[in-house]
Amino acid sequence: MGEKLREKKIFLAKTAGFCSGAQRAVDTVQRLLAQGRKIATLGNLLHNPQLIAQLKAQGVRVVADPRETPPGYVLVIRSHGVPKEVEEEIRGLGIESVDATCPNVKKVHKYAEEAGTNGRIFLLFGDPEHPEIKGIVSHCTGPYFVCQSPEELLHLLDEQPQLKTKPLTAAAQTTFHMGLWQNVSKTLKKVCTNAAVFDTICNATAKRQKEALYLAGRCHRMIVVGGRDSSNTAKLRDICAEQCETYLIEKADELPAFSAGLSVGITAGASTPESILKEVLDTMAEVNSTEQNFEEMLEESLKSMNTDEKVHGVVVGISPTEVYVDVGRKQAGFIPAAELSNDPSAKPEDIVKIGDEVELLIMKTNDQEGTIMLSKRRVDAMKGWDVIQEAQENGDILEGKVIEVVKGGVIVLHDAMRVFVPASQATATRGEALEGLQGQEVRFRIIEVNRQRRRAVGSIRSVLREERKAAQEKFWEQVEEGQTYTGKVKSLTNFGAFVDLGGVDGMIHISELSWNRVKHPSEIVNVGDTVDVYVKGLDKENGKISLGYRRPEDNPWVKLEREYPAGTVCEAKIVGMTAFGAFASVIPGIDGLIHISQIADHRIEKPQDVLKVGDVVRVKITEVDLERHRVSLSIRALLEEEQAQADAEAEEGPAEEVVYSTEQPQEAPAEE
C-alpha cells in the first residue's frame, strides 16, 4: 500500500476538514443569519482566520466579553464552550444567547462535575490555556489537576503520591494527541488502583490523527491546512512532522514548491472550511508535475555516476564558494561550499585550511572540463550514522548546534549529521517559541534512526526534563528558609508570580510583591524579569515554595513608627469613603481612618457632607496600633485646638494702645 501511495502525486485524507462540532457551530450561525437575526460570537467561533473573515463580511461580530454584546444581538457561544461563570453572567445580564458548544465537550463538563460530587479527584489532559480546558475545569466541584503529557503525569504522580490510591476520574481534551492519550491511559491503568478513565477524544479527531499518521509514513511531504491558533491542527502537524517533512498552511497561496516525483499527503484541521481545502487542492492540481528544482535535478544527475567512490585529497586553495583539492589525478578537484558542511552558516575557511588532508566522495566527473566535483559533508555524514545509531541504542546524550528552525521543529547539527527535532520535543514545555533556539548549543537524545530515508530524530525535551529533575533534587537537599536566590519570572496569575529558581518554581504571593496595595502582579514584575527573592516558607512534602520579594527596610510601618508618632500633624489625601468615616493616605502604603465623629466639630450625617475622594486635609494622628496595622486620624482635634486657642486669646482682652508723639504738650486752657 505504501508504494502505491508514493506513486500518486496528491493524496487527500478522507476525514480532512470540519468535524461535526465545528459544522454544528457554523450551521447555527448561518441558520440565525438566514432568519434575519444580528449575531455576535463570544470569541472567535472557530480557530480559522479565513472563516472568521467570511462571517465578519456577513455582519457577524466578535466580542470578548458578554457585556460587549450590542443591543438586539443574539450571542452565540462557540464550540469550545465557556467557563460556567460566563454562562451565569450571560443569564444574569438577560442577553439572548444560543449555546453552540460541541456535545462532546459538554460530556466532559459532566464528568468534571460528577467527579467532585462523588468524592473523586478529576484529572484532565490538555493545554491549560486552551478555551476548552478553561471551560471544563470551571465545572469541577472538587480537586482537579491538568496535565499536558505522559511526562507531566509521571511528575504529578511523584509529587502527589495519593493519586495512586485515591478515587480518580481521568478525561482528555476532545482534540488531545491520540498517541499521548494511549500512553497516559496505559500509565493510569497500571499505576493508579482506583482510576476511572474516560476516552473523551472526539472520534473524528482520533480518526483524523490516525489517518494523518498513516499518510505521513507513506508520503514524501505532508500539507496540514488549518488555522495556526488551532489546537487540533497543531497536533496534526506534530504527528506528521515526526514522519516526514510537514508544512502547516492557512490558505492556498502559502503552498511551497514541490519537486517532481514527490507524493504529497494533505489533511486539514477540524476548523478548516471545505472551501479553503478545495482551493488548496485546485492550486496543487494546476502545478506542472514536470517542474523540478536545482537540488532535485542535481541529485538525479548523480544517480548515474559512481557516487560511492571515496578519495583522499589535499586542500590547495580556498575561495568563498569553493575549496580546491589535489586528488592525485589529471582532473582538478573542487568542493562546492554547500558540500563542505551541513551547517549553512559555516564559511569554507573555518572548515578547512590549505594543506589539510581530507576524505572525500566523488559526486560528478566532467572529462570535457577536466574537473571532479567532490563532497566532504557526505563522507562525514556516512561516518556519523554509526555514531547516531549507537547513541540511540545506548541512550547517550549528544551535543549539537541548532542551525535551522523549520516548519514543525528544528535542525540540530552534530558532527556533520543533521538531526531533526520535532517542535513537541524541542523545548521543555509545549508552545514555547522555537526561534530562540537558533544558533544555540543544545543537548539531546536520538529517539529514531531511519537510514533508508536518511532521517534521524532527536529529543531535547527528554534531556531538559532529566536535568530539571536533577536540579530539583539538589535544590531540595540544600534549600532552607531565609536563603536568597536570583530567579526569572516564569508566569503571572491574579494571586501572584511564579519564579524559576533553576529547575524549581516558587511563588511570590501578590501580598509579598510590595508594601503598597497591588491589584495585579504585573504592576510590579513581568514575565522574563530577573528578580532577587528569599525563601519565606517551605512545604517539602508537596514541593511548594513561598517566596518573599519586598524588603523589610521598605516597610512603610517602620517609617510611620519612626517619623509619624501619635500626636503628629500632617497632610493626608482622602482615598475612600464608608458609612462610618473616611480613609486617608498618610504615607504611601498606609491609610488611616478618620471616624465620622472626627471629621467635623459638629454632628454630620455622612462623611460626604464634608469630604470627597481626592481632598487633601490636615489631620492629627491620634493613635497608631502597629500590631494590628491601624492608624486613627482626626480633623476635629485640630479644629477644637484652634477654637480653644482663639477662645483663650479672646478672654485676655485687647492690649492697651500706646501712642507715641514727638509734639510738646500744650498748656491746658484756663477755666472760664
TALIN-V495911 format. One record per residue. RES is the residue in one small letter. NEAR is the number of other ideal C-beta (glycine too) atoms within 8 Angstrom. D_CENTER is the distance of its C-alpha to the mean C-alpha in whole Angstrom. Layout:
# TALIN-V495911
RES_NEAR_D_CENTER, RES_NEAR_D_CENTER
This chain:
# TALIN-V495911
m_5_40, g_7_38, e_6_41, k_7_42, l_13_38, r_10_38, e_6_41, k_8_39, k_6_38, i_10_35, f_11_34, l_9_32, a_13_31, k_5_33, t_9_30, a_12_28, g_9_27, f_11_26, c_10_26, s_8_29, g_14_26, a_13_25, q_9_29, r_12_29, a_15_27, v_13_28, d_8_32, t_11_32, v_15_31, q_8_33, r_8_36, l_12_35, l_12_36, a_6_39, q_6_40, g_4_40, r_7_37, k_8_35, i_13_31, a_15_28, t_15_24, l_12_22, g_11_19, n_8_19, l_15_22, l_14_20, h_11_17, n_15_20, p_7_20, q_10_24, l_13_25, i_12_23, a_8_25, q_9_28, l_11_28, k_10_28, a_6_31, q_7_33, g_8_32, v_12_29, r_10_27, v_10_23, v_12_23, a_6_20, d_5_22, p_12_25, r_5_27, e_8_26, t_10_28, p_8_32, p_3_35, g_4_36, y_11_33, v_11_32, l_15_29, v_16_27, i_13_24, r_16_22, s_13_22, h_12_19, g_14_21, v_12_20, p_8_20, k_8_23, e_7_24, v_10_23, e_11_26, e_8_28, e_9_27, i_12_28, r_7_32, g_6_32, l_9_32, g_4_35, i_8_32, e_6_34, s_9_31, v_10_31, d_6_28, a_13_27, t_13_25, c_16_25, p_8_28, n_10_26, v_16_23, k_10_26, k_9_27, v_14_24, h_12_24, k_9_28, y_13_27, a_17_25, e_11_27, e_9_30, a_15_28, g_14_29, t_8_32, n_7_33, g_6_32, r_12_30, i_13_26, f_15_24, l_14_21, l_17_19, f_15_17, g_13_14, d_10_10, p_8_10, e_6_8, h_11_11, p_10_14, e_14_16, i_14_15, k_11_15, g_16_18, i_16_19, v_11_19, s_9_20, h_11_23, c_13_23, t_8_27, g_11_26, p_7_24, y_13_21, f_11_18, v_10_15, c_11_15, q_10_13, s_8_16, p_9_19, e_8_18, e_9_16, l_13_19, l_9_22, h_8_20, l_11_20, l_12_24, d_7_24, e_8_23, q_9_25, p_7_28, q_6_29, l_13_27, k_9_29, t_7_32, k_9_31, p_9_31, l_13_28, t_14_27, a_14_24, a_14_23, a_13_20, q_16_18, t_14_20, t_12_18, f_13_17, h_9_18, m_11_22, g_9_23, l_11_20, w_13_22, q_8_25, n_9_24, v_14_23, s_11_26, k_8_28, t_11_27, l_14_27, k_9_30, k_6_32, v_7_30, c_12_30, t_5_34, n_7_33, a_11_30, a_8_30, v_9_28, f_8_28, d_7_27, t_12_25, i_13_23, c_13_25, n_6_28, a_10_27, t_15_24, a_10_25, k_9_28, r_16_26, q_14_24, k_9_27, e_12_29, a_16_26, l_12_26, y_8_30, l_15_30, a_16_28, g_9_30, r_11_33, c_14_32, h_8_32, r_13_29, m_18_26, i_13_25, v_16_22, v_15_23, g_17_20, g_13_17, r_8_14, d_4_12, s_14_14, s_11_13, n_13_17, t_19_17, a_10_14, k_12_16, l_15_19, r_14_18, d_13_17, i_14_21, c_18_23, a_16_21, e_10_22, q_10_26, c_11_26, e_10_25, t_15_23, y_13_22, l_12_20, i_11_21, e_12_21, k_9_25, a_10_28, d_5_28, e_8_25, l_11_28, p_5_28, a_6_32, f_8_33, s_10_36, a_9_39, g_4_40, l_9_36, s_14_35, v_14_32, g_17_30, i_16_28, t_17_26, a_13_24, g_14_21, a_17_22, s_14_22, t_16_24, p_12_27, e_8_30, s_6_31, i_16_28, l_14_29, k_8_33, e_10_32, v_15_30, l_11_33, d_9_36, t_11_34, m_11_34, a_7_38, e_5_39, v_8_38, n_4_41, s_6_41, t_5_43, e_9_41, q_8_40, n_8_38, f_5_40, e_7_38, e_11_39, m_9_42, l_8_42, e_8_41, e_8_44, s_9_47, l_10_46, k_7_47, s_4_50, m_10_51, n_5_51, t_9_48, d_5_48, e_7_50, k_9_49, v_12_51, h_9_51, g_13_51, v_10_52, v_15_49, v_7_52, g_7_50, i_10_46, s_8_45, p_5_42, t_6_42, e_9_44, v_14_46, y_12_49, v_14_51, d_8_54, v_12_54, g_5_58, r_6_59, k_3_60, q_11_57, a_7_55, g_15_51, f_12_48, i_14_45, p_9_42, a_10_39, a_5_37, e_12_39, l_13_39, s_9_35, n_11_32, d_8_30, p_7_30, s_4_30, a_9_33, k_6_36, p_14_40, e_7_41, d_5_38, i_10_39, v_11_43, k_7_46, i_7_49, g_6_51, d_8_48, e_7_49, v_11_47, e_7_47, l_16_46, l_14_46, i_14_48, m_11_46, k_9_49, t_9_53, n_10_55, d_6_58, q_4_59, e_5_57, g_8_58, t_10_54, i_13_52, m_13_48, l_16_46, s_11_43, k_16_41, r_11_38, r_10_39, v_12_41, d_13_39, a_12_36, m_8_39, k_10_40, g_12_36, w_12_36, d_7_38, v_10_36, i_14_33, q_10_35, e_9_36, a_12_32, q_12_31, e_6_34, n_6_34, g_6_30, d_8_30, i_7_27, l_12_28, e_8_27, g_12_26, k_10_24, v_14_22, i_12_24, e_8_22, v_9_19, v_9_20, k_9_19, g_13_17, g_13_17, v_14_19, i_13_22, v_16_24, l_14_27, h_11_29, d_9_33, a_11_33, m_14_31, r_10_28, v_16_26, f_13_23, v_14_20, p_12_18, a_13_14, s_8_14, q_13_16, a_13_15, t_11_12, a_7_12, t_6_9, r_9_8, g_5_6, e_9_6, a_4_9, l_12_12, e_6_14, g_7_14, l_12_16, q_10_19, g_6_22, q_8_21, e_5_23, v_11_21, r_8_23, f_16_23, r_13_25, i_14_27, i_9_26, e_9_28, v_11_31, n_8_33, r_7_36, q_4_37, r_5_34, r_5_34, r_8_30, a_13_28, v_14_25, g_14_23, s_11_20, i_14_18, r_12_16, s_11_19, v_12_21, l_10_18, r_10_18, e_8_22, e_10_21, r_10_19, k_9_21, a_9_24, a_11_23, q_10_22, e_8_26, k_9_27, f_12_25, w_10_27, e_6_30, q_6_30, v_9_28, e_7_31, e_7_30, g_6_31, q_8_29, t_8_27, y_11_24, t_7_22, g_12_18, k_9_15, v_16_13, k_8_10, s_7_9, l_12_11, t_8_13, n_4_16, f_5_18, g_12_17, a_14_15, f_12_14, v_15_15, d_11_15, l_12_19, g_8_19, g_12_18, v_11_18, d_9_16, g_14_18, m_12_18, i_16_20, h_9_21, i_12_21, s_4_25, e_12_24, l_14_23, s_9_26, w_7_29, n_7_29, r_4_28, v_10_24, k_4_22, h_8_19, p_13_17, s_7_16, e_7_20, i_9_20, v_12_17, n_7_14, v_7_10, g_5_12, d_8_15, t_6_18, v_12_20, d_6_23, v_15_23, y_10_26, v_17_26, k_8_27, g_7_27, l_10_27, d_9_27, k_6_27, e_4_28, n_7_25, g_8_23, k_7_22, i_14_22, s_13_23, l_13_23, g_10_25, y_11_24, r_9_27, r_5_30, p_5_33, e_5_35, d_7_33, n_10_34, p_12_36, w_9_38, v_9_40, k_10_41, l_13_42, e_10_44, r_6_45, e_5_46, y_12_46, p_7_49, a_7_50, g_7_53, t_8_51, v_8_51, c_9_48, e_7_46, a_13_43, k_9_41, i_15_41, v_8_37, g_8_38, m_9_41, t_8_42, a_4_45, f_5_46, g_11_46, a_12_43, f_13_41, a_14_41, s_10_39, v_14_41, i_9_39, p_6_35, g_8_33, i_11_36, d_10_38, g_14_42, l_11_43, i_15_46, h_10_48, i_10_50, s_5_53, q_13_52, i_14_51, a_9_55, d_6_58, h_4_59, r_4_58, i_10_55, e_4_53, k_7_50, p_13_48, q_7_47, d_6_51, v_7_51, l_11_47, k_6_44, v_7_40, g_6_40, d_8_44, v_7_45, v_10_48, r_9_50, v_16_49, k_12_51, i_17_49, t_10_51, e_8_49, v_12_46, d_9_45, l_7_43, e_4_42, r_5_41, h_6_39, r_9_41, v_13_43, s_13_46, l_15_48, s_12_51, i_14_52, r_11_55, a_10_56, l_12_56, l_10_58, e_9_61, e_8_61, e_8_62, q_9_64, a_8_66, q_8_67, a_8_68, d_8_70, a_8_72, e_7_72, a_6_74, e_6_76, e_5_78, g_4_79, p_3_80, a_4_81, e_4_84, e_4_85, v_4_87, v_4_88, y_4_89, s_4_92, t_3_94, e_4_97, q_3_100, p_4_101, q_4_104, e_4_107, a_4_107, p_4_109, a_4_113, e_3_113, e_2_115
